[in-house]
Structures are given as C-alpha cells and as structure tokens.
Amino acid sequence: MNILVITGSAHKKGTSSYLTDAFIKGAEEAGHAVSRFDAAFKNVHPCIGCDSCKKNEQTCVFKDDMQELNPELLNAGAVVFVSPIYYYDVNAQIKAVIDRFYANNSVLKGADKKAVLMLTYGDETEESAEGAIASYKGMVKYLEWENAGIVSAKGCYVLDDVINSEYPKQAYELGKNL
Ligand SMILES: Cc1cc2nc3c(=O)[nH]c(=O)nc-3n(C[C@H](O)[C@H](O)[C@H](O)COP(=O)(O)O)c2cc1C
C-alpha cells in the first residue's frame, strides 16, 4: 500500500518526528511504500475559499508545494497526520495542508483510504489533544475514510520524554500492522 505521511512540526529532531520515524520503520518493514511531506519545510498557502477549484476542475489558484503533494494524496491507501499540539489543536503548518484538500474534495470524499493520527504534547492529561482528536474524527467521518488508529502522546514536551515512553512502540506497531 502507498502511505502518505504528513507532518506539521518544524523540529527535525522533535517528539513528533521521532514518532514519525518509528511509524515509517514499521510500515516499511511490513512492505508498504511510504512518502513523507514535512509541511513546516514546504510552501503551502492557506486556502482562501475562493472556490476557483470548483469551477476549474480541481485546480487551485495557488501554485505551490501542494502540486507535489496532490498526486501522492490521491494515490495513497493511507494518510497519516502527525502534529505537535499547539494551543489545544494541531499546528498551523499541517492545518494549512488539510484545508487545501478542498481542491480535491470531490475525489477524496468516499475514497478507499485509511487514516492515522499521531500527536505529541506536554500536557500530562489528554485535555490538550481532545480538540485535535475530535477534529480528526470528524474529518475522517466526513471523508468516509477509515480511522486506522491514533497515537496520543501525552507528557511528551521534549525528545527525551518521548524516547522514554511507550509511544514509539505504539507508532511502530501501527505502521507494521496497517
Ligand atoms: C506554540 C506552542 C503551543 C503549544 N501548546 C501546547 C498545548 O496547548 N498543550 C500542550 O500540552 N503542549 C503544548 N505545546 C508543547 C508541544 O506540544 C510539545 O513541546 C511537543 O512535544 C512539540 O512537538 P515537536 O517536538 O514535534 O515539535 C506547545 C508548544 C508550542 C511551541
């Protein structure tokens, strides 16, 4: 299966990147083909809701790195969303990518795809992640994709926290068993 991993963090050696690596290791060991789009290092303009894509055959007015992502998105059997929590939600970098799904909404909705969410955050309880998890579940339900799993890594403020936790194993197993 083709798996597309979309990350939001600008920390190349951060907590969510560590989980991403663990997930990809498991997925590749299971024989999946994985591509990774690190949104924080890409040029993705936020959707402005101009609806030009509705009039011009899924073509967005912004000619940016979504042109690189879109073929991967359409071909993926699974889409993995990985983000640190910023103020009780996913961060802006990954949200900009998700909003730009709009240009291809008609083909993404009802497509045979799995989805995975992986979040890292400092909070010792799940409270900080509740909004992001609810948004993700709502989006997956709307798009009629299958939620294949969520890794919600609480208490992970810095890299050492996640290294010394059970979450890398969870991410690895999720990739391996997708
Ligand atoms: C702007 C900003 C907002 C944050 N907001 C929250 C928050 O609402 N709840 C929380 O538990 N941690 C919050 N954090 C902490 C990060 O989620 C945490 O450090 C995470 O591990 C960073 O992931 P990364 O290393 O992959 O970038 C915030 C960090 C930043 C920089």
Ligand as a Chemical Component Dictionary entry (heavy atoms), coordinates in Angstrom:
data_LIG
# 
_chem_comp.id                   LIG 
_chem_comp.type                 NON-POLYMER 
_chem_comp.pdbx_formal_charge   0 
_chem_comp.three_letter_code    LIG 
# 
loop_
_chem_comp_atom.comp_id 
_chem_comp_atom.atom_id 
_chem_comp_atom.alt_atom_id 
_chem_comp_atom.type_symbol 
_chem_comp_atom.charge 
_chem_comp_atom.model_Cartn_x 
_chem_comp_atom.model_Cartn_y 
_chem_comp_atom.model_Cartn_z 
_chem_comp_atom.pdbx_ordinal 
LIG C1  C1  C 0 3.188  27.421 20.207 1  
LIG C2  C2  C 0 3.138  26.204 21.094 2  
LIG C3  C3  C 0 1.944  25.854 21.681 3  
LIG C4  C4  C 0 1.857  24.710 22.483 4  
LIG N1  N1  N 0 0.649  24.386 23.027 5  
LIG C5  C5  C 0 0.552  23.255 23.800 6  
LIG C6  C6  C 0 -0.697 22.886 24.368 7  
LIG O1  O1  O 0 -1.737 23.500 24.155 8  
LIG N2  N2  N 0 -0.721 21.770 25.161 9  
LIG C7  C7  C 0 0.397  21.023 25.412 10 
LIG O2  O2  O 0 0.299  20.046 26.144 11 
LIG N3  N3  N 0 1.596  21.347 24.863 12 
LIG C8  C8  C 0 1.702  22.438 24.054 13 
LIG N4  N4  N 0 2.910  22.780 23.495 14 
LIG C9  C9  C 0 4.064  21.855 23.659 15 
LIG C10 C10 C 0 4.289  20.946 22.419 16 
LIG O3  O3  O 0 3.104  20.320 22.021 17 
LIG C11 C11 C 0 5.344  19.901 22.743 18 
LIG O4  O4  O 0 6.560  20.502 23.108 19 
LIG C12 C12 C 0 5.575  18.943 21.573 20 
LIG O5  O5  O 0 6.306  17.815 22.025 21 
LIG C13 C13 C 0 6.353  19.572 20.420 22 
LIG O6  O6  O 0 6.467  18.624 19.366 23 
LIG P1  P1  P 0 7.665  18.664 18.298 24 
LIG O7  O7  O 0 8.957  18.492 19.050 25 
LIG O8  O8  O 0 7.395  17.518 17.390 26 
LIG O9  O9  O 0 7.585  19.975 17.579 27 
LIG C14 C14 C 0 3.022  23.921 22.704 28 
LIG C15 C15 C 0 4.234  24.294 22.102 29 
LIG C16 C16 C 0 4.300  25.403 21.314 30 
LIG C17 C17 C 0 5.623  25.794 20.672 31 
# 
loop_
_chem_comp_bond.comp_id 
_chem_comp_bond.atom_id_1 
_chem_comp_bond.atom_id_2 
_chem_comp_bond.value_order 
_chem_comp_bond.pdbx_ordinal 
LIG C1  C2  SING 1  
LIG C2  C3  SING 2  
LIG C2  C16 DOUB 3  
LIG C3  C4  DOUB 4  
LIG C4  N1  SING 5  
LIG C4  C14 SING 6  
LIG N1  C5  DOUB 7  
LIG C5  C6  SING 8  
LIG C5  C8  SING 9  
LIG C6  O1  DOUB 10 
LIG C6  N2  SING 11 
LIG N2  C7  SING 12 
LIG C7  O2  DOUB 13 
LIG C7  N3  SING 14 
LIG N3  C8  DOUB 15 
LIG C8  N4  SING 16 
LIG N4  C9  SING 17 
LIG N4  C14 SING 18 
LIG C9  C10 SING 19 
LIG C10 O3  SING 20 
LIG C10 C11 SING 21 
LIG C11 O4  SING 22 
LIG C11 C12 SING 23 
LIG C12 O5  SING 24 
LIG C12 C13 SING 25 
LIG C13 O6  SING 26 
LIG O6  P1  SING 27 
LIG P1  O7  DOUB 28 
LIG P1  O8  SING 29 
LIG P1  O9  SING 30 
LIG C14 C15 DOUB 31 
LIG C15 C16 SING 32 
LIG C16 C17 SING 33 
# 
